[in-house]
Amino acid sequence: SKSIPHASSPRLRTAIIKFDYEALDSNELSVLAKETVNIISDGDDSDWVTVEKQLSKQHGRVPRAYLQIDASLS
């Protein structure tokens, strides 16, 4: 198999928060509208996506409806 440059560091998928969201428990993440976050996992639950804040590296779950996922990286 041919090695692909940069294959060891896949590009992170990102999403833009559409609405402010206030975390309701310790598994969730409070985010603000227009904030850009990295997607960690979106396959476990159809209604929730695990994201990471780009600056603070805090991570948690946010409702999928609150995210504008960058489709160009999927």
MOPAC internal coordinates of N, CA, C and O (Angstrom, degrees):
PM7 1SCF
backbone

  N    0.0000 0     0.00 0     0.00 0    0    0    0
  C    1.4621 1     0.00 0     0.00 0    1    0    0
  C    1.5192 1   109.93 1     0.00 0    2    1    0
  O    1.2310 1   120.68 1   -41.62 1    3    2    1
  N    1.3144 1   116.31 1   138.38 1    3    2    1
  C    1.4585 1   120.85 1  -179.63 1    5    3    2
  C    1.5246 1   109.80 1   -76.55 1    6    5    3
  O    1.2310 1   121.05 1   -39.20 1    7    6    5
  N    1.3199 1   115.61 1   140.80 1    7    6    5
  C    1.4539 1   118.92 1   176.57 1    9    7    6
  C    1.5277 1   109.10 1   -83.99 1   10    9    7
  O    1.2310 1   121.15 1   -41.79 1   11   10    9
  N    1.3025 1   115.41 1   138.21 1   11   10    9
  C    1.4610 1   121.04 1  -179.39 1   13   11   10
  C    1.5232 1   108.18 1  -103.86 1   14   13   11
  O    1.2310 1   119.58 1   -52.08 1   15   14   13
  N    1.3204 1   118.42 1   127.92 1   15   14   13
  C    1.4708 1   119.70 1   178.39 1   17   15   14
  C    1.5282 1   111.13 1   -55.34 1   18   17   15
  O    1.2310 1   120.69 1   -41.51 1   19   18   17
  N    1.2911 1   116.28 1   138.49 1   19   18   17
  C    1.4576 1   123.90 1   176.57 1   21   19   18
  C    1.5265 1   112.80 1    68.97 1   22   21   19
  O    1.2310 1   119.60 1  -165.93 1   23   22   21
  N    1.3268 1   118.37 1    14.07 1   23   22   21
  C    1.4584 1   120.13 1  -179.51 1   25   23   22
  C    1.5293 1   110.85 1   -67.51 1   26   25   23
  O    1.2310 1   120.74 1   155.27 1   27   26   25
  N    1.3297 1   116.20 1   -24.73 1   27   26   25
  C    1.4600 1   119.06 1  -177.78 1   29   27   26
  C    1.5319 1   111.85 1   -75.54 1   30   29   27
  O    1.2310 1   120.35 1   165.26 1   31   30   29
  N    1.3321 1   116.94 1   -14.74 1   31   30   29
  C    1.4635 1   119.48 1   178.88 1   33   31   30
  C    1.5303 1   109.10 1  -128.33 1   34   33   31
  O    1.2310 1   120.94 1  -100.69 1   35   34   33
  N    1.3303 1   115.81 1    79.31 1   35   34   33
  C    1.4708 1   118.64 1  -177.68 1   37   35   34
  C    1.5139 1   111.28 1   -61.93 1   38   37   35
  O    1.2310 1   121.23 1   -32.53 1   39   38   37
  N    1.3213 1   115.25 1   147.47 1   39   38   37
  C    1.4575 1   119.00 1   178.79 1   41   39   38
  C    1.5123 1   109.61 1   -66.39 1   42   41   39
  O    1.2310 1   121.18 1   -47.69 1   43   42   41
  N    1.3009 1   115.34 1   132.31 1   43   42   41
  C    1.4608 1   119.96 1   177.22 1   45   43   42
  C    1.5182 1   109.69 1   -69.79 1   46   45   43
  O    1.2310 1   121.27 1   -41.03 1   47   46   45
  N    1.3170 1   115.18 1   138.97 1   47   46   45
  C    1.4574 1   119.08 1   170.75 1   49   47   46
  C    1.5220 1   107.18 1   -79.61 1   50   49   47
  O    1.2310 1   121.01 1   -37.58 1   51   50   49
  N    1.3022 1   115.67 1   142.42 1   51   50   49
  C    1.4538 1   119.86 1  -179.34 1   53   51   50
  C    1.5252 1   109.96 1  -122.45 1   54   53   51
  O    1.2310 1   121.48 1   -15.76 1   55   54   53
  N    1.3036 1   114.77 1   164.24 1   55   54   53
  C    1.4562 1   120.88 1   176.40 1   57   55   54
  C    1.5173 1   108.19 1  -143.79 1   58   57   55
  O    1.2310 1   121.02 1   -26.56 1   59   58   57
  N    1.3113 1   115.65 1   153.44 1   59   58   57
  C    1.4563 1   121.33 1   175.34 1   61   59   58
  C    1.5204 1   107.17 1  -107.84 1   62   61   59
  O    1.2310 1   120.96 1   -47.79 1   63   62   61
  N    1.3227 1   115.77 1   132.21 1   63   62   61
  C    1.4601 1   120.89 1   179.30 1   65   63   62
  C    1.5283 1   108.82 1   -72.36 1   66   65   63
  O    1.2310 1   120.63 1   -49.61 1   67   66   65
  N    1.3354 1   116.39 1   130.39 1   67   66   65
  C    1.4680 1   120.33 1  -178.41 1   69   67   66
  C    1.5236 1   112.85 1   -88.82 1   70   69   67
  O    1.2310 1   120.68 1   149.28 1   71   70   69
  N    1.3488 1   116.31 1   -30.72 1   71   70   69
  C    1.4643 1   120.80 1  -177.59 1   73   71   70
  C    1.5214 1   108.74 1  -140.81 1   74   73   71
  O    1.2310 1   120.44 1   -26.99 1   75   74   73
  N    1.3287 1   116.76 1   153.01 1   75   74   73
  C    1.4622 1   119.50 1   172.17 1   77   75   74
  C    1.5320 1   109.05 1   -59.29 1   78   77   75
  O    1.2310 1   120.90 1   -39.22 1   79   78   77
  N    1.3305 1   115.89 1   140.78 1   79   78   77
  C    1.4679 1   120.40 1   175.92 1   81   79   78
  C    1.5162 1   109.01 1  -135.03 1   82   81   79
  O    1.2310 1   120.78 1   -51.08 1   83   82   81
  N    1.3169 1   116.11 1   128.92 1   83   82   81
  C    1.4661 1   122.24 1   179.32 1   85   83   82
  C    1.5257 1   108.65 1  -101.98 1   86   85   83
  O    1.2310 1   120.41 1   -60.26 1   87   86   85
  N    1.3357 1   116.83 1   119.74 1   87   86   85
  C    1.4619 1   120.70 1  -179.03 1   89   87   86
  C    1.5255 1   110.63 1   -59.21 1   90   89   87
  O    1.2310 1   121.15 1   -41.12 1   91   90   89
  N    1.3311 1   115.41 1   138.88 1   91   90   89
  C    1.4636 1   121.18 1  -179.70 1   93   91   90
  C    1.5240 1   112.24 1  -101.44 1   94   93   91
  O    1.2310 1   120.35 1   162.50 1   95   94   93
  N    1.3357 1   116.94 1   -17.50 1   95   94   93
  C    1.4644 1   119.17 1   175.51 1   97   95   94
  C    1.5251 1   109.62 1  -150.67 1   98   97   95
  O    1.2310 1   120.40 1    -0.50 1   99   98   97
  N    1.3233 1   116.84 1   179.50 1   99   98   97
  C    1.4665 1   120.49 1  -172.02 1  101   99   98
  C    1.5250 1   113.53 1   -70.09 1  102  101   99
  O    1.2310 1   119.90 1   165.34 1  103  102  101
  N    1.3323 1   117.79 1   -14.66 1  103  102  101
  C    1.4649 1   120.30 1   178.07 1  105  103  102
  C    1.5164 1   112.39 1   -84.28 1  106  105  103
  O    1.2310 1   120.46 1   166.25 1  107  106  105
  N    1.3249 1   116.73 1   -13.75 1  107  106  105
  C    1.4510 1   121.32 1  -175.68 1  109  107  106
  C    1.5250 1   111.05 1   -98.75 1  110  109  107
  O    1.2310 1   121.06 1   -11.99 1  111  110  109
  N    1.3389 1   115.57 1   168.01 1  111  110  109
  C    1.4584 1   121.16 1  -176.76 1  113  111  110
  C    1.5193 1   109.39 1  -128.78 1  114  113  111
  O    1.2310 1   120.45 1   -51.36 1  115  114  113
  N    1.3163 1   116.74 1   128.64 1  115  114  113
  C    1.4651 1   120.46 1   174.84 1  117  115  114
  C    1.5231 1   108.35 1   -78.02 1  118  117  115
  O    1.2310 1   120.91 1   -48.55 1  119  118  117
  N    1.3308 1   115.86 1   131.45 1  119  118  117
  C    1.4615 1   121.20 1  -178.81 1  121  119  118
  C    1.5223 1   109.26 1  -137.07 1  122  121  119
  O    1.2310 1   121.12 1   -17.49 1  123  122  121
  N    1.3211 1   115.46 1   162.51 1  123  122  121
  C    1.4514 1   121.65 1  -179.64 1  125  123  122
  C    1.5213 1   110.56 1  -115.26 1  126  125  123
  O    1.2310 1   120.68 1   -30.66 1  127  126  125
  N    1.3122 1   116.31 1   149.34 1  127  126  125
  C    1.4625 1   121.20 1   177.21 1  129  127  126
  C    1.5249 1   110.20 1   -54.91 1  130  129  127
  O    1.2310 1   120.72 1   -36.93 1  131  130  129
  N    1.3311 1   116.23 1   143.07 1  131  130  129
  C    1.4628 1   125.33 1   179.15 1  133  131  130
  C    1.5239 1   114.07 1    74.79 1  134  133  131
  O    1.2310 1   120.18 1   179.41 1  135  134  133
  N    1.3424 1   117.27 1    -0.59 1  135  134  133
  C    1.4574 1   120.49 1   176.14 1  137  135  134
  C    1.5337 1   108.81 1   -73.92 1  138  137  135
  O    1.2310 1   120.43 1   -38.38 1  139  138  137
  N    1.3354 1   116.78 1   141.62 1  139  138  137
  C    1.4594 1   121.05 1   175.90 1  141  139  138
  C    1.5238 1   108.52 1  -100.96 1  142  141  139
  O    1.2310 1   120.82 1   -49.03 1  143  142  141
  N    1.3263 1   116.04 1   130.97 1  143  142  141
  C    1.4653 1   121.58 1  -178.57 1  145  143  142
  C    1.5254 1   109.52 1  -127.22 1  146  145  143
  O    1.2310 1   120.91 1   -22.90 1  147  146  145
  N    1.3312 1   115.86 1   157.10 1  147  146  145
  C    1.4610 1   121.83 1   174.37 1  149  147  146
  C    1.5232 1   108.58 1   -90.11 1  150  149  147
  O    1.2310 1   120.36 1   -41.76 1  151  150  149
  N    1.3321 1   116.91 1   138.24 1  151  150  149
  C    1.4560 1   120.96 1   177.40 1  153  151  150
  C    1.5209 1   108.70 1   -87.31 1  154  153  151
  O    1.2310 1   120.90 1   -57.77 1  155  154  153
  N    1.3421 1   115.88 1   122.23 1  155  154  153
  C    1.4556 1   120.68 1   178.29 1  157  155  154
  C    1.5243 1   109.62 1   -91.71 1  158  157  155
  O    1.2310 1   120.56 1   133.03 1  159  158  157
  N    1.3155 1   116.54 1   -46.97 1  159  158  157
  C    1.4600 1   121.07 1  -178.69 1  161  159  158
  C    1.5171 1   109.69 1  -153.48 1  162  161  159
  O    1.2310 1   120.87 1   -47.11 1  163  162  161
  N    1.3396 1   115.95 1   132.89 1  163  162  161
  C    1.4564 1   118.31 1   175.75 1  165  163  162
  C    1.5244 1   110.94 1  -133.81 1  166  165  163
  O    1.2310 1   120.54 1  -162.64 1  167  166  165
  N    1.3368 1   116.57 1    17.36 1  167  166  165
  C    1.4561 1   119.29 1  -176.14 1  169  167  166
  C    1.5140 1   115.52 1  -101.45 1  170  169  167
  O    1.2310 1   119.96 1   164.86 1  171  170  169
  N    1.3300 1   117.69 1   -15.14 1  171  170  169
  C    1.4588 1   119.67 1  -173.29 1  173  171  170
  C    1.5206 1   113.22 1   -78.16 1  174  173  171
  O    1.2310 1   120.31 1   147.85 1  175  174  173
  N    1.3118 1   117.01 1   -32.15 1  175  174  173
  C    1.4576 1   120.82 1  -173.58 1  177  175  174
  C    1.5224 1   108.22 1  -143.71 1  178  177  175
  O    1.2310 1   120.53 1   -51.01 1  179  178  177
  N    1.3256 1   116.59 1   128.99 1  179  178  177
  C    1.4616 1   119.73 1  -174.21 1  181  179  178
  C    1.5273 1   112.78 1   -67.94 1  182  181  179
  O    1.2310 1   119.94 1   156.88 1  183  182  181
  N    1.3248 1   117.72 1   -23.12 1  183  182  181
  C    1.4617 1   120.44 1  -175.39 1  185  183  182
  C    1.5243 1   113.58 1   -98.80 1  186  185  183
  O    1.2310 1   120.08 1   168.88 1  187  186  185
  N    1.3173 1   117.45 1   -11.12 1  187  186  185
  C    1.4673 1   121.50 1  -174.34 1  189  187  186
  C    1.5136 1   110.36 1  -130.10 1  190  189  187
  O    1.2310 1   120.72 1   -33.22 1  191  190  189
  N    1.3306 1   116.24 1   146.78 1  191  190  189
  C    1.4616 1   122.77 1   177.62 1  193  191  190
  C    1.5280 1   107.89 1  -128.87 1  194  193  191
  O    1.2310 1   120.23 1   -46.18 1  195  194  193
  N    1.3203 1   117.17 1   133.82 1  195  194  193
  C    1.4571 1   120.97 1   175.32 1  197  195  194
  C    1.5208 1   108.58 1   -86.91 1  198  197  195
  O    1.2310 1   120.84 1   -56.00 1  199  198  197
  N    1.3309 1   115.99 1   124.00 1  199  198  197
  C    1.4600 1   121.45 1  -176.58 1  201  199  198
  C    1.5222 1   110.64 1  -127.75 1  202  201  199
  O    1.2310 1   121.20 1   -14.83 1  203  202  201
  N    1.3305 1   115.31 1   165.17 1  203  202  201
  C    1.4587 1   122.19 1   178.36 1  205  203  202
  C    1.5183 1   108.59 1  -130.57 1  206  205  203
  O    1.2310 1   120.84 1   -47.80 1  207  206  205
  N    1.3303 1   116.01 1   132.20 1  207  206  205
  C    1.4598 1   119.69 1   174.76 1  209  207  206
  C    1.5250 1   109.09 1   -68.74 1  210  209  207
  O    1.2310 1   120.62 1   -41.91 1  211  210  209
  N    1.3259 1   116.43 1   138.09 1  211  210  209
  C    1.4620 1   119.91 1  -173.28 1  213  211  210
  C    1.5228 1   113.08 1   -69.75 1  214  213  211
  O    1.2310 1   119.81 1   145.05 1  215  214  213
  N    1.3149 1   117.98 1   -34.95 1  215  214  213
  C    1.4640 1   119.89 1  -176.93 1  217  215  214
  C    1.5210 1   112.06 1   -88.84 1  218  217  215
  O    1.2310 1   120.15 1   127.81 1  219  218  217
  N    1.3320 1   117.32 1   -52.19 1  219  218  217
  C    1.4629 1   120.33 1  -173.66 1  221  219  218
  C    1.5267 1   112.99 1   -83.06 1  222  221  219
  O    1.2310 1   120.54 1   162.93 1  223  222  221
  N    1.3572 1   116.57 1   -17.07 1  223  222  221
  C    1.4713 1   122.68 1  -177.21 1  225  223  222
  C    1.5332 1   112.32 1    65.51 1  226  225  223
  O    1.2310 1   120.03 1  -166.88 1  227  226  225
  N    1.3288 1   117.56 1    13.12 1  227  226  225
  C    1.4638 1   119.81 1   171.87 1  229  227  226
  C    1.5194 1   108.03 1   -66.31 1  230  229  227
  O    1.2310 1   120.47 1   -35.41 1  231  230  229
  N    1.3263 1   116.71 1   144.59 1  231  230  229
  C    1.4489 1   118.04 1   177.43 1  233  231  230
  C    1.5237 1   111.35 1  -137.94 1  234  233  231
  O    1.2310 1   121.68 1   -24.04 1  235  234  233
  N    1.3221 1   114.40 1   155.96 1  235  234  233
  C    1.4463 1   121.28 1  -179.68 1  237  235  234
  C    1.5147 1   109.90 1   176.23 1  238  237  235
  O    1.2310 1   121.39 1     3.68 1  239  238  237
  N    1.3334 1   114.95 1  -176.32 1  239  238  237
  C    1.4555 1   119.99 1  -175.88 1  241  239  238
  C    1.5279 1   111.36 1   -94.59 1  242  241  239
  O    1.2310 1   121.53 1   -37.67 1  243  242  241
  N    1.3308 1   114.68 1   142.33 1  243  242  241
  C    1.4620 1   123.20 1   178.85 1  245  243  242
  C    1.5293 1   106.79 1  -132.72 1  246  245  243
  O    1.2310 1   119.56 1   -38.59 1  247  246  245
  N    1.3302 1   118.44 1   141.41 1  247  246  245
  C    1.4734 1   119.03 1   177.37 1  249  247  246
  C    1.5284 1   111.24 1   -59.23 1  250  249  247
  O    1.2310 1   120.55 1   -44.39 1  251  250  249
  N    1.3260 1   116.55 1   135.61 1  251  250  249
  C    1.4629 1   121.18 1  -179.30 1  253  251  250
  C    1.5292 1   112.12 1   -55.72 1  254  253  251
  O    1.2310 1   120.47 1   145.75 1  255  254  253
  N    1.3349 1   116.70 1   -34.25 1  255  254  253
  C    1.4673 1   120.92 1  -177.94 1  257  255  254
  C    1.5268 1   112.19 1   -63.06 1  258  257  255
  O    1.2310 1   120.08 1   160.28 1  259  258  257
  N    1.3350 1   117.45 1   -19.72 1  259  258  257
  C    1.4621 1   121.29 1  -178.80 1  261  259  258
  C    1.5243 1   112.30 1   -88.03 1  262  261  259
  O    1.2310 1   119.97 1   177.29 1  263  262  261
  N    1.3341 1   117.65 1    -2.71 1  263  262  261
  C    1.4645 1   121.72 1  -173.83 1  265  263  262
  C    1.5183 1   111.80 1  -110.00 1  266  265  263
  O    1.2310 1   121.20 1   -40.36 1  267  266  265
  N    1.3251 1   115.31 1   139.64 1  267  266  265
  C    1.4615 1   122.32 1   167.09 1  269  267  266
  C    1.5134 1   105.06 1  -105.70 1  270  269  267
  O    1.2310 1   120.30 1   -83.96 1  271  270  269
  N    1.3380 1   117.04 1    96.04 1  271  270  269
  C    1.4520 1   121.06 1  -174.12 1  273  271  270
  C    1.5204 1   110.02 1   -78.90 1  274  273  271
  O    1.2310 1   121.24 1   -44.30 1  275  274  273
  N    1.3295 1   115.24 1   135.70 1  275  274  273
  C    1.4564 1   120.73 1   179.83 1  277  275  274
  C    1.5247 1   108.69 1   -73.64 1  278  277  275
  O    1.2310 1   120.42 1   -78.77 1  279  278  277
  N    1.3207 1   116.80 1   101.23 1  279  278  277
  C    1.4655 1   122.06 1  -173.97 1  281  279  278
  C    1.5196 1   112.64 1   -69.68 1  282  281  279
  O    1.2310 1   119.92 1   160.85 1  283  282  281
  N    1.3170 1   117.76 1   -19.15 1  283  282  281
  C    1.4599 1   119.84 1  -175.29 1  285  283  282
  C    1.5221 1   112.79 1   -67.82 1  286  285  283
  O    1.2310 1   120.00 1   163.54 1  287  286  285
  N    1.3263 1   117.61 1   -16.46 1  287  286  285
  C    1.4576 1   120.49 1  -178.64 1  289  287  286
  C    1.5127 1   112.62 1  -101.08 1  290  289  287
  O    1.2310 1   119.51 1   176.12 1  291  290  289
  N    1.3140 1   118.53 1    -3.88 1  291  290  289
  C    1.4644 1   120.03 1  -176.04 1  293  291  290
  C    1.5248 1   111.59 1   -78.81 1  294  293  291
  O    1.2310 1   120.10 1   180.00 1  295  294  293

